[in-house]
Amino acid sequence: MKKVQIQLPDPLARDLAKITDQLDISLAELLRRGAEYMRRCYSGQLLEASTTWKAPQPRTLGRFKSSLKNWRQIGNSREE
């Protein structure tokens, strides 16, 4: 079993402490159950996904709509 350390916001930690008291389980057990639930929810999407990343296919965006002499000005302008 792997040991990990996490930080929880105070309100979340208080709520989890209430749940552990009601269920009479440890915080570690509660977090393991939560992690197992998340693994079940995402198992089809994440765990079985290909491990090899492939770049998306390029797409044609059309012709650039500015003249060559304006490219530097457009590239250096800031959009706010």
VMD Tcl script that builds the backbone (N, CA, C; Angstrom):
set m [mol new atoms 240]
animate dup $m
set s [atomselect $m all]
$s set {name element resname resid chain x y z} {
  {N N MET 1 A 0.852 -1.168 0.000}
  {CA C MET 1 A 0.000 0.000 0.000}
  {C C MET 1 A 0.901 1.235 0.000}
  {N N LYS 2 A 0.524 2.244 -0.758}
  {CA C LYS 2 A 1.311 3.471 -0.865}
  {C C LYS 2 A 0.799 4.491 0.142}
  {N N LYS 3 A 1.719 5.157 0.808}
  {CA C LYS 3 A 1.380 6.181 1.782}
  {C C LYS 3 A 1.491 7.539 1.103}
  {N N VAL 4 A 0.454 8.386 1.249}
  {CA C VAL 4 A 0.451 9.718 0.653}
  {C C VAL 4 A 0.058 10.749 1.703}
  {N N GLN 5 A 0.413 11.979 1.445}
  {CA C GLN 5 A 0.045 13.083 2.323}
  {C C GLN 5 A -0.760 14.070 1.487}
  {N N ILE 6 A -1.900 14.529 2.022}
  {CA C ILE 6 A -2.728 15.491 1.300}
  {C C ILE 6 A -3.077 16.649 2.225}
  {N N GLN 7 A -3.476 17.743 1.636}
  {CA C GLN 7 A -3.952 18.896 2.393}
  {C C GLN 7 A -5.396 19.139 2.004}
  {N N LEU 8 A -6.246 19.369 3.005}
  {CA C LEU 8 A -7.663 19.607 2.778}
  {C C LEU 8 A -8.031 20.979 3.326}
  {N N PRO 9 A -8.894 21.694 2.649}
  {CA C PRO 9 A -9.398 22.945 3.219}
  {C C PRO 9 A -10.137 22.639 4.536}
  {N N ASP 10 A -10.073 23.567 5.476}
  {CA C ASP 10 A -10.681 23.336 6.789}
  {C C ASP 10 A -12.158 22.943 6.731}
  {N N PRO 11 A -12.998 23.633 5.945}
  {CA C PRO 11 A -14.417 23.235 5.901}
  {C C PRO 11 A -14.607 21.790 5.411}
  {N N LEU 12 A -13.813 21.398 4.409}
  {CA C LEU 12 A -13.917 20.029 3.895}
  {C C LEU 12 A -13.463 19.030 4.950}
  {N N ALA 13 A -12.380 19.335 5.635}
  {CA C ALA 13 A -11.878 18.435 6.686}
  {C C ALA 13 A -12.919 18.265 7.799}
  {N N ARG 14 A -13.588 19.365 8.165}
  {CA C ARG 14 A -14.632 19.267 9.201}
  {C C ARG 14 A -15.791 18.390 8.741}
  {N N ASP 15 A -16.215 18.585 7.494}
  {CA C ASP 15 A -17.321 17.775 6.969}
  {C C ASP 15 A -16.941 16.304 6.888}
  {N N LEU 16 A -15.720 16.028 6.462}
  {CA C LEU 16 A -15.277 14.635 6.379}
  {C C LEU 16 A -15.178 14.007 7.770}
  {N N ALA 17 A -14.771 14.782 8.767}
  {CA C ALA 17 A -14.707 14.270 10.138}
  {C C ALA 17 A -16.092 13.883 10.631}
  {N N LYS 18 A -17.103 14.672 10.287}
  {CA C LYS 18 A -18.488 14.336 10.670}
  {C C LYS 18 A -18.917 13.031 10.010}
  {N N ILE 19 A -18.567 12.877 8.738}
  {CA C ILE 19 A -18.948 11.651 8.019}
  {C C ILE 19 A -18.257 10.439 8.629}
  {N N THR 20 A -16.972 10.567 8.935}
  {CA C THR 20 A -16.254 9.428 9.518}
  {C C THR 20 A -16.821 9.053 10.877}
  {N N ASP 21 A -17.262 10.051 11.657}
  {CA C ASP 21 A -17.891 9.758 12.950}
  {C C ASP 21 A -19.209 9.012 12.752}
  {N N GLN 22 A -20.005 9.447 11.788}
  {CA C GLN 22 A -21.302 8.802 11.542}
  {C C GLN 22 A -21.137 7.377 11.032}
  {N N LEU 23 A -20.142 7.159 10.165}
  {CA C LEU 23 A -19.938 5.829 9.592}
  {C C LEU 23 A -19.023 4.956 10.454}
  {N N ASP 24 A -18.397 5.553 11.461}
  {CA C ASP 24 A -17.465 4.853 12.352}
  {C C ASP 24 A -16.330 4.198 11.555}
  {N N ILE 25 A -15.732 5.018 10.674}
  {CA C ILE 25 A -14.573 4.570 9.901}
  {C C ILE 25 A -13.491 5.648 9.996}
  {N N SER 26 A -12.283 5.318 9.607}
  {CA C SER 26 A -11.194 6.287 9.632}
  {C C SER 26 A -11.266 7.195 8.411}
  {N N LEU 27 A -10.579 8.325 8.517}
  {CA C LEU 27 A -10.502 9.238 7.382}
  {C C LEU 27 A -9.815 8.552 6.203}
  {N N ALA 28 A -8.790 7.760 6.492}
  {CA C ALA 28 A -8.092 7.036 5.419}
  {C C ALA 28 A -9.052 6.115 4.673}
  {N N GLU 29 A -9.904 5.410 5.404}
  {CA C GLU 29 A -10.871 4.505 4.768}
  {C C GLU 29 A -11.885 5.291 3.940}
  {N N LEU 30 A -12.343 6.418 4.454}
  {CA C LEU 30 A -13.287 7.246 3.714}
  {C C LEU 30 A -12.665 7.731 2.406}
  {N N LEU 31 A -11.414 8.190 2.474}
  {CA C LEU 31 A -10.749 8.677 1.263}
  {C C LEU 31 A -10.463 7.546 0.282}
  {N N ARG 32 A -10.140 6.346 0.784}
  {CA C ARG 32 A -9.951 5.193 -0.114}
  {C C ARG 32 A -11.244 4.878 -0.845}
  {N N ARG 33 A -12.364 4.899 -0.106}
  {CA C ARG 33 A -13.662 4.624 -0.752}
  {C C ARG 33 A -13.989 5.678 -1.802}
  {N N GLY 34 A -13.679 6.934 -1.488}
  {CA C GLY 34 A -13.915 8.005 -2.460}
  {C C GLY 34 A -13.055 7.836 -3.696}
  {N N ALA 35 A -11.793 7.449 -3.499}
  {CA C ALA 35 A -10.889 7.239 -4.634}
  {C C ALA 35 A -11.346 6.053 -5.482}
  {N N GLU 36 A -11.816 4.996 -4.831}
  {CA C GLU 36 A -12.315 3.836 -5.583}
  {C C GLU 36 A -13.553 4.198 -6.385}
  {N N TYR 37 A -14.413 5.032 -5.803}
  {CA C TYR 37 A -15.601 5.493 -6.525}
  {C C TYR 37 A -15.200 6.294 -7.764}
  {N N MET 38 A -14.240 7.208 -7.616}
  {CA C MET 38 A -13.789 8.005 -8.755}
  {C C MET 38 A -13.156 7.118 -9.829}
  {N N ARG 39 A -12.421 6.108 -9.404}
  {CA C ARG 39 A -11.813 5.194 -10.370}
  {C C ARG 39 A -12.891 4.465 -11.171}
  {N N ARG 40 A -13.967 4.043 -10.509}
  {CA C ARG 40 A -15.066 3.386 -11.228}
  {C C ARG 40 A -15.736 4.345 -12.207}
  {N N CYS 41 A -15.917 5.583 -11.790}
  {CA C CYS 41 A -16.581 6.575 -12.648}
  {C C CYS 41 A -15.773 6.873 -13.911}
  {N N TYR 42 A -14.458 6.900 -13.781}
  {CA C TYR 42 A -13.609 7.312 -14.889}
  {C C TYR 42 A -12.847 6.170 -15.549}
  {N N SER 43 A -13.086 4.952 -15.129}
  {CA C SER 43 A -12.274 3.847 -15.642}
  {C C SER 43 A -12.373 3.689 -17.150}
  {N N GLY 44 A -13.521 3.879 -17.734}
  {CA C GLY 44 A -13.669 3.735 -19.176}
  {C C GLY 44 A -12.983 4.833 -19.948}
  {N N GLN 45 A -12.872 6.025 -19.357}
  {CA C GLN 45 A -12.315 7.170 -20.066}
  {C C GLN 45 A -10.804 7.288 -19.883}
  {N N LEU 46 A -10.313 7.066 -18.670}
  {CA C LEU 46 A -8.910 7.351 -18.393}
  {C C LEU 46 A -8.022 6.122 -18.374}
  {N N LEU 47 A -8.445 5.098 -17.694}
  {CA C LEU 47 A -7.569 3.956 -17.483}
  {C C LEU 47 A -7.357 3.124 -18.733}
  {N N GLU 48 A -8.322 3.131 -19.634}
  {CA C GLU 48 A -8.212 2.321 -20.838}
  {C C GLU 48 A -7.767 3.144 -22.051}
  {N N ALA 49 A -7.487 4.421 -21.835}
  {CA C ALA 49 A -7.070 5.287 -22.939}
  {C C ALA 49 A -5.669 4.908 -23.391}
  {N N SER 50 A -5.395 5.202 -24.629}
  {CA C SER 50 A -4.071 4.928 -25.176}
  {C C SER 50 A -3.020 5.744 -24.437}
  {N N THR 51 A -1.877 5.146 -24.195}
  {CA C THR 51 A -0.816 5.852 -23.492}
  {C C THR 51 A 0.065 6.639 -24.452}
  {N N THR 52 A -0.101 6.435 -25.746}
  {CA C THR 52 A 0.695 7.147 -26.737}
  {C C THR 52 A -0.080 8.348 -27.238}
  {N N TRP 53 A 0.477 9.533 -27.006}
  {CA C TRP 53 A -0.171 10.755 -27.454}
  {C C TRP 53 A 0.100 10.964 -28.927}
  {N N LYS 54 A -0.920 11.380 -29.653}
  {CA C LYS 54 A -0.782 11.689 -31.068}
  {C C LYS 54 A -1.281 13.106 -31.304}
  {N N ALA 55 A -0.534 13.845 -32.096}
  {CA C ALA 55 A -0.935 15.215 -32.423}
  {C C ALA 55 A -2.202 15.182 -33.270}
  {N N PRO 56 A -3.094 16.150 -33.073}
  {CA C PRO 56 A -4.295 16.192 -33.907}
  {C C PRO 56 A -3.934 16.509 -35.353}
  {N N GLN 57 A -4.796 16.105 -36.248}
  {CA C GLN 57 A -4.583 16.373 -37.666}
  {C C GLN 57 A -4.695 17.871 -37.915}
  {N N PRO 58 A -3.811 18.427 -38.739}
  {CA C PRO 58 A -3.910 19.862 -39.045}
  {C C PRO 58 A -5.156 20.142 -39.864}
  {N N ARG 59 A -5.642 21.340 -39.742}
  {CA C ARG 59 A -6.812 21.716 -40.526}
  {C C ARG 59 A -6.525 23.014 -41.271}
  {N N THR 60 A -7.173 23.192 -42.360}
  {CA C THR 60 A -6.979 24.379 -43.168}
  {C C THR 60 A -7.782 25.522 -42.567}
  {N N LEU 61 A -7.106 26.611 -42.300}
  {CA C LEU 61 A -7.764 27.767 -41.708}
  {C C LEU 61 A -8.058 28.852 -42.740}
  {N N GLY 62 A -7.640 28.609 -43.946}
  {CA C GLY 62 A -7.871 29.601 -44.985}
  {C C GLY 62 A -6.689 30.543 -45.117}
  {N N ARG 63 A -6.822 31.439 -46.022}
  {CA C ARG 63 A -5.755 32.395 -46.292}
  {C C ARG 63 A -5.688 33.451 -45.195}
  {N N PHE 64 A -4.446 33.904 -44.859}
  {CA C PHE 64 A -4.268 34.959 -43.873}
  {C C PHE 64 A -4.859 36.241 -44.437}
  {N N LYS 65 A -5.617 36.951 -43.632}
  {CA C LYS 65 A -6.402 38.075 -44.147}
  {C C LYS 65 A -5.724 39.429 -43.996}
  {N N SER 66 A -4.439 39.453 -43.764}
  {CA C SER 66 A -3.717 40.713 -43.662}
  {C C SER 66 A -2.565 40.688 -44.660}
  {N N SER 67 A -2.168 41.869 -45.094}
  {CA C SER 67 A -1.034 41.930 -46.020}
  {C C SER 67 A 0.248 41.647 -45.255}
  {N N LEU 68 A 1.296 41.234 -45.961}
  {CA C LEU 68 A 2.578 40.895 -45.335}
  {C C LEU 68 A 3.168 42.056 -44.545}
  {N N LYS 69 A 2.971 43.279 -44.983}
  {CA C LYS 69 A 3.582 44.412 -44.295}
  {C C LYS 69 A 2.934 44.684 -42.926}
  {N N ASN 70 A 1.750 44.153 -42.653}
  {CA C ASN 70 A 1.076 44.373 -41.371}
  {C C ASN 70 A 1.305 43.245 -40.363}
  {N N TRP 71 A 1.975 42.180 -40.739}
  {CA C TRP 71 A 2.156 41.030 -39.841}
  {C C TRP 71 A 2.891 41.408 -38.562}
  {N N ARG 72 A 3.962 42.174 -38.674}
  {CA C ARG 72 A 4.734 42.536 -37.479}
  {C C ARG 72 A 3.875 43.345 -36.514}
  {N N GLN 73 A 3.111 44.280 -37.027}
  {CA C GLN 73 A 2.248 45.111 -36.171}
  {C C GLN 73 A 1.175 44.233 -35.504}
  {N N ILE 74 A 0.606 43.335 -36.226}
  {CA C ILE 74 A -0.428 42.449 -35.667}
  {C C ILE 74 A 0.199 41.517 -34.619}
  {N N GLY 75 A 1.375 40.976 -34.900}
  {CA C GLY 75 A 2.039 40.062 -33.974}
  {C C GLY 75 A 2.465 40.730 -32.682}
  {N N ASN 76 A 2.773 42.006 -32.726}
  {CA C ASN 76 A 3.232 42.725 -31.544}
  {C C ASN 76 A 2.123 43.456 -30.791}
  {N N SER 77 A 0.925 43.442 -31.334}
  {CA C SER 77 A -0.167 44.143 -30.665}
  {C C SER 77 A -0.689 43.296 -29.499}
  {N N ARG 78 A -1.165 43.964 -28.484}
  {CA C ARG 78 A -1.719 43.285 -27.304}
  {C C ARG 78 A -3.232 43.398 -27.334}
  {N N GLU 79 A -3.878 42.275 -27.131}
  {CA C GLU 79 A -5.342 42.284 -27.036}
  {C C GLU 79 A -5.720 42.399 -25.574}
  {N N GLU 80 A -6.570 43.322 -25.248}
  {CA C GLU 80 A -6.995 43.501 -23.845}
  {C C GLU 80 A -8.484 43.567 -23.752}
}
mol reanalyze $m
mol bondsrecalc $m
mol representation Tube
mol addrep $m
